[in-house]
């Protein structure tokens, strides 16, 4: 029982704290590298920006938010000039409706906002579900920076130079096949004013044309008949911005507001809009209140989440046939980051009063195909004409009732990514699982120097062009896997040469020959590879 005196002191202290202005209790100071936004300036600072942003929705009393603060500020310093790291105080009265409209029901919630493709479209908003560390946040945001750098070679150079001759152009000559976050951000800064391109050191004609004698080297072409200017300074953001500003200033961010003109048709928000805003605010307040009560009472230690993984049949063995279709994994949400640095705050999922809760129907993506024998694997991905394949090399597991978590996560992520492309009617290279019972699996692991059969591995192979790539890391979540898939699709990242003996000669194909239609299809596929799979 709390002594009366101590209780009175605690109550008095709480009253004093509640009497402080909200900005005193704000978690991030004015000197913080984290950008402070609110419901009024979100559109100008984030939604209409050309830059990718990550936005934290927080409450000053939230313990998990306070634990995240050091890592979040460290990420903000690392991403300075490359992307925006912002935060909004959802405890502010004027921000509550906005936080509710963004689907926030627990703290901290992190969302990555990517620029829209055109001014008429809304930005792309997705939840960040990675680790709550500075490195993980930085890596996830960098993966989402738009790439306006055009990759060109000797055969494309003349056409690119002649197009829009009056427009300034910047060319990075590099020995690497990847585009750095710095160059991506510069292309965003000067979008519309300078066209950016990247040329590899192996493009001899281009290298000789511009007299490039070292790599990397940045060449600025002011446009028209003006001579090119070579940049010899450090590869740092500020001096490079000054160098490029010789021909045109960078885009202001946020964009300057247009002068307001009298508009007799402008009206106050409609009743429908006002009602929607009130509902968002009310729902959010209930969720926030529930979260605050749980945190104050310390009940976050007993909170749990159930994650269901769909396990496709990936083997003809009896153990796989007996395996259950889904596995529920219960994750305890701990109250402190020392015990679990990636733990999230409780998700109260509070509904508006007197509103019936609809039954949620999960749209489960179909499982990705399985290559359960050597013949299928060779035909799909290891014959000389095979293009890019993504292979999930599944580990062996003794207990059919306990499917390895990493394998389940990888399969679930690939299935979700494949479904997303299918819903968009967009093409993507095929994804397959390779069960441990496939005779080709162990030899493939050994030839590529991968982990043994007891570990999960995710790789991409292109037999026709003779390269392969390995997914690095142990996080097989959707965000991490999709970022890796995007880098392959865009031709970014280091590729390894396939060892001899992995690609199997297709004797039947050689004997029978190929008809006109297969030849057309192969040429079209090869053209697509040239765009994305350059070594």
C-alpha angles and dihedrals in degrees: 000000000000114000114247092240094052091045091054092049091050091049091048092049091051091050091052092049092049090051092059118102113261094246090061089058093044110126098220120056126219089258093055117115087227112099114236114222135173139190092275100052100031093098094051098041101036117006096048096038122113088219129085114248139192115210126198118207106204146158121220092231094053112113094202090052091054090049090051094049099087093049092043093052090047089053090049091055092048092049096044108138092006102070140344123266108194141167137199127202105229090188089071109102093227092052100049098087091048093050089049091051089054090057096250113163103149139034135279099022116174123198130181114218117199123192118264119249092240138014092255094058129079119244119263111257122191134167118253108226101168130110118303094240129114093242095049092048093047093048093049094049094046089054088059098050108117114249111222092164112116117215111221136173137194093283093053099039101088094047092048093049092050094049112094091353092184092058119093116247134197123201125195113202107203141168089214128084094215131082115230123230089242093059091044091053093048090052087053092048092054097034109151093014103062128025112219128209137173124215125190122231090244091068093094098180094055093043092052093043092060097033094238110178101172142028137272098030129163120209122190119205108196092200136252115036096333117124122250121260121219119216113222100169130104119294092249127130102239099049091043091052089051090050094050092044088072089086103029137354119251118260112274113245117231093030114241113265119247118243111267117244128197110270115185090190094059110108140174117275113290121253089254092053092046092049091049090051092050091049091050090050095047094048092047093048091053092049092045092048091050091049092048091050092051092049093047092050094044093237093137090092092068097044116113139186127206117216118193119205121194110224113202119208103263102167142044091221120116092242091057092046090054093048115114119252094237138018126207114215115194115213119195113221106218125208099230135050092224089070096038118006092190096050116129129214120262116284104218096183092204117186126211115270116275091006113129113233111236119225108259114231113201115222096217112196116231115259118261117253120272125225097207099172139039095252093057092047093051094045094049102039116357105056118102094255095048116120128204117329130176112217125194104203102205121213125238115257127189100203113062089199093061113057113191111261096224092052092049091048093049093049092046092049094049091047092052093048092049091049091050092054091046092052090051091048087235125142124241132167115268125273121212139176119225110202120216089247091067106107091216093056100078093045091048091051091049095048092051094043093242129153119283126272093276093068133072115246130183119195141164121217134187110191096183094054094034103235140117138188133202126216106237122213139033099262106099094173122136096259094052096043093045091051089053091047090050092052090053092046091052094045093246128139133043118301124202124219114252111245117243116269098036096092108069121213111242102225096177092053091050093050097046096042123211130276129230095266096052089048091054092048091049092050091050090049091048090053090054090050090052089057097049112015105056112150 
